[in-house]
């Protein structure tokens, strides 16, 4: 391998190293910004980086100087999230509920299809736990009504999720008001914190009343998987739920 090829491979590796830190943006690191600019302007560097990523079991979903490299995984990637990575002691029904909670968060952020096509600098609405609890509860009532009226085809996992959510208490009676994982508020908070830890959301405000804001990478990932049947069902019902 020539020195220039070796240098390029090293820069590709450094770029992937930055991209694998999802909470880091190019604005946080000058070298990351320089490498993203090279990726966007140099076709050879882009080809080598794409091949480098594929060899690791990764796909480059998007690249921009604002959000950096947004990565997805291939089916057998060592970076693919496993069930036990999310919550090692979560029951099967709780996993299904968490799936609907994540879909509702995506629908809150991007209630219209055109919202997914917006530029990175167009920010979606902020979220708070209590807002999402009420939104999700109303969404589940709408999904139940639609199924009972035959207005939507039934998906077993979605039905199980809304049944469990409607049976849950919304908030905890604990003094600090935070709620346990057994409440809907606790499950929503867990999902928000998970998405924050993985670089999809940004948490702001005081601990007593935090809010969350979607990062550009969240729009990219939701857009990538927006054709999923369950997400389509949620999007159809979501506009009927209060949002604000």
C-alpha positions as CSV (number, residue, x, y, z in Angstrom):
1,X,0.0,0.0,0.0
2,X,1.4,3.4,-0.9
3,X,2.0,6.1,1.7
4,X,-0.9,8.2,0.3
5,X,-3.3,5.2,0.4
6,X,-2.2,4.4,3.9
7,X,-2.7,8.0,5.0
8,X,-6.2,8.0,3.5
9,X,-7.1,4.8,5.2
10,X,-5.9,6.3,8.5
11,X,-8.0,9.4,8.0
12,X,-11.0,7.1,7.2
13,X,-10.4,5.3,10.4
14,X,-10.2,8.5,12.4
15,X,-13.5,9.7,10.8
16,X,-15.2,6.4,11.7
17,X,-13.9,6.8,15.3
18,X,-15.5,10.2,15.6
19,X,-18.8,8.9,14.0
20,X,-18.9,6.1,16.5
21,X,-19.3,8.7,19.3
22,X,-22.9,9.6,18.6
23,X,-23.1,12.5,21.1
24,X,-20.2,14.2,19.4
25,X,-20.9,16.7,16.6
26,X,-18.4,18.3,14.1
27,X,-18.9,21.6,16.0
28,X,-17.3,19.9,19.0
29,X,-14.0,18.9,17.3
30,X,-12.1,20.7,14.6
31,X,-10.5,17.5,13.2
32,X,-14.0,15.8,12.9
33,X,-15.2,18.9,11.0
34,X,-12.2,18.8,8.7
35,X,-12.7,15.0,8.0
36,X,-16.4,15.4,7.3
37,X,-15.6,18.2,4.8
38,X,-13.1,16.0,3.1
39,X,-15.7,13.2,3.0
40,X,-18.2,15.5,1.3
41,X,-15.8,17.0,-1.2
42,X,-13.4,14.1,-2.1
43,X,-15.1,11.2,-4.0
44,X,-12.1,8.8,-3.4
45,X,-12.1,9.5,0.3
46,X,-15.8,8.9,0.4
47,X,-15.5,5.6,-1.4
48,X,-12.8,4.3,0.9
49,X,-14.7,5.5,4.0
50,X,-17.9,3.7,2.8
51,X,-15.9,0.5,2.2
52,X,-14.2,0.9,5.6
53,X,-17.7,1.2,7.2
54,X,-19.1,-1.7,5.3
55,X,-16.2,-3.9,6.5
56,X,-17.1,-3.0,10.1
57,X,-20.8,-3.9,9.5
58,X,-21.9,-0.3,9.3
59,X,-23.7,1.9,6.7
60,X,-23.3,5.6,6.3
61,X,-26.8,6.9,6.2
62,X,-26.0,10.6,5.9
63,X,-23.2,13.1,6.2
64,X,-23.2,16.8,6.9
65,X,-21.0,19.4,8.6
66,X,-23.7,19.9,11.3
67,X,-24.6,16.3,12.2
68,X,-21.4,14.5,11.1
69,X,-21.7,10.9,9.9
70,X,-24.9,9.2,10.8
71,X,-24.3,5.4,11.0
72,X,-26.6,2.4,10.6
73,X,-25.7,-1.2,11.1
74,X,-25.9,-4.3,8.8
75,X,-27.7,-7.4,9.9
76,X,-24.6,-9.1,11.4
77,X,-22.8,-6.1,12.6
78,X,-21.0,-6.3,16.0
79,X,-22.3,-2.8,16.6
80,X,-25.9,-3.8,16.2
81,X,-28.0,-3.2,19.3
82,X,-29.1,-6.4,21.1
83,X,-32.2,-6.8,23.2
84,X,-30.1,-7.2,26.4
85,X,-28.3,-3.9,25.6
86,X,-31.6,-2.0,26.0
87,X,-32.7,-3.4,29.4
88,X,-31.4,-6.7,30.5
89,X,-34.3,-7.5,32.8
90,X,-37.1,-6.2,30.7
91,X,-40.1,-8.5,30.1
92,X,-41.3,-9.4,26.6
93,X,-44.4,-7.2,27.0
94,X,-42.3,-4.3,28.3
95,X,-40.1,-4.6,25.1
96,X,-43.2,-4.3,23.0
97,X,-44.4,-1.3,25.0
98,X,-41.0,0.4,24.6
99,X,-41.3,-0.1,20.9
100,X,-44.5,1.8,20.8
101,X,-43.1,4.5,23.1
102,X,-40.2,5.0,20.6
103,X,-42.6,5.2,17.7
104,X,-44.7,7.8,19.6
105,X,-41.5,9.9,20.3
106,X,-40.7,9.8,16.6
107,X,-44.3,10.8,15.7
108,X,-44.2,13.7,18.2
109,X,-41.0,15.0,16.7
110,X,-42.1,14.5,13.1
111,X,-45.9,14.5,12.9
112,X,-46.0,15.0,9.1
113,X,-44.1,13.2,6.4
114,X,-42.6,16.4,5.1
115,X,-41.0,17.0,8.6
116,X,-38.7,14.1,7.9
117,X,-37.4,15.9,4.8
118,X,-36.5,19.1,6.5
119,X,-32.9,20.3,6.8
120,X,-30.7,19.5,9.8
121,X,-31.1,23.0,11.2
122,X,-34.9,22.7,11.4
123,X,-35.6,21.6,14.9
124,X,-38.7,19.7,15.9
125,X,-40.8,20.4,19.0
126,X,-39.3,20.0,22.4
127,X,-40.6,17.2,24.6
128,X,-41.3,16.8,28.3
129,X,-42.2,13.6,30.1
130,X,-45.7,14.7,31.0
131,X,-46.4,15.9,27.5
132,X,-45.4,12.6,26.0
133,X,-47.4,10.6,28.6
134,X,-50.6,12.4,27.7
135,X,-49.8,12.3,24.0
136,X,-49.0,8.5,24.1
137,X,-52.1,7.7,26.2
138,X,-54.4,9.6,23.7
139,X,-52.6,7.9,20.8
140,X,-53.3,4.5,22.3
141,X,-56.9,5.4,22.8
142,X,-57.1,6.4,19.1
143,X,-55.4,3.2,18.1
144,X,-57.9,1.2,20.1
145,X,-60.8,3.1,18.6
146,X,-59.5,2.7,15.0
147,X,-59.1,-1.1,15.5
148,X,-62.6,-1.4,17.0
149,X,-64.1,0.5,14.1
150,X,-62.1,-1.5,11.6
151,X,-60.5,1.7,10.4
152,X,-57.0,0.1,10.6
153,X,-55.5,-3.3,10.1
154,X,-54.5,-4.9,13.3
155,X,-50.8,-5.6,14.1
156,X,-50.5,-7.9,17.1
157,X,-47.5,-6.2,18.6
158,X,-49.1,-2.8,18.4
159,X,-52.3,-4.1,19.9
160,X,-50.4,-5.7,22.8
161,X,-48.5,-2.4,23.4
162,X,-51.6,-0.1,23.5
163,X,-53.4,-2.6,25.7
164,X,-50.6,-2.6,28.2
165,X,-50.2,1.2,28.1
166,X,-53.9,1.9,28.7
167,X,-53.8,-0.5,31.7
168,X,-50.8,1.4,33.2
169,X,-50.9,4.1,35.8
170,X,-49.6,7.3,34.2
171,X,-47.6,8.7,37.1
172,X,-46.1,7.6,40.3
173,X,-47.4,8.6,43.7
174,X,-43.8,9.0,45.0
175,X,-42.8,12.2,46.7
176,X,-40.3,13.2,44.1
177,X,-42.8,12.7,41.3
178,X,-40.3,10.9,39.0
179,X,-42.2,7.6,38.8
180,X,-40.9,4.1,38.6
181,X,-40.5,2.0,35.4
182,X,-43.8,0.4,36.3
183,X,-45.6,3.7,35.4
184,X,-46.1,5.1,31.9
185,X,-44.1,8.1,32.9
186,X,-41.2,5.9,34.0
187,X,-41.3,4.0,30.7
188,X,-41.3,7.2,28.7
189,X,-38.4,8.6,30.7
190,X,-36.4,5.4,30.2
191,X,-36.8,5.7,26.4
192,X,-35.9,9.4,26.4
193,X,-32.8,8.7,28.4
194,X,-31.8,5.8,26.2
195,X,-32.1,7.9,23.1
196,X,-30.1,10.7,24.8
197,X,-27.3,8.3,25.7
198,X,-27.1,7.1,22.1
199,X,-26.9,10.6,20.7
200,X,-30.4,10.9,19.2
201,X,-31.8,13.4,21.7
202,X,-30.4,16.3,23.8
203,X,-31.5,16.8,27.3
204,X,-31.9,20.4,28.5
205,X,-33.2,22.3,31.5
206,X,-33.2,21.5,35.3
207,X,-33.5,18.0,36.6
208,X,-36.8,18.9,38.2
209,X,-38.3,19.8,34.8
210,X,-36.1,18.5,31.9
211,X,-37.0,18.8,28.3
212,X,-35.6,16.9,25.3
213,X,-34.8,18.0,21.8
214,X,-34.2,15.7,18.8
215,X,-30.7,15.9,17.3
216,X,-30.4,15.8,13.5
217,X,-29.3,12.2,13.6
218,X,-32.8,11.2,15.0
219,X,-34.5,12.6,11.9
220,X,-32.1,10.7,9.7
221,X,-32.7,7.4,11.5
222,X,-36.5,7.9,11.6
223,X,-36.5,8.8,7.9
224,X,-34.5,5.6,7.2
225,X,-37.0,3.4,8.9
226,X,-40.2,5.4,8.2
227,X,-41.7,2.8,5.9
228,X,-42.2,0.3,8.8
229,X,-45.8,-0.8,9.0
230,X,-46.1,-0.1,12.7
231,X,-44.7,3.5,12.3
232,X,-47.2,4.1,9.4
233,X,-50.1,3.1,11.7
234,X,-48.9,5.3,14.5
235,X,-48.4,8.3,12.1
236,X,-52.0,7.9,10.9
237,X,-53.4,8.0,14.4
238,X,-50.9,10.5,15.9
239,X,-52.4,13.8,14.3
240,X,-55.6,13.1,16.3
241,X,-53.7,13.3,19.6
242,X,-52.9,16.6,21.3
243,X,-49.5,17.9,20.4
244,X,-48.0,20.9,22.1
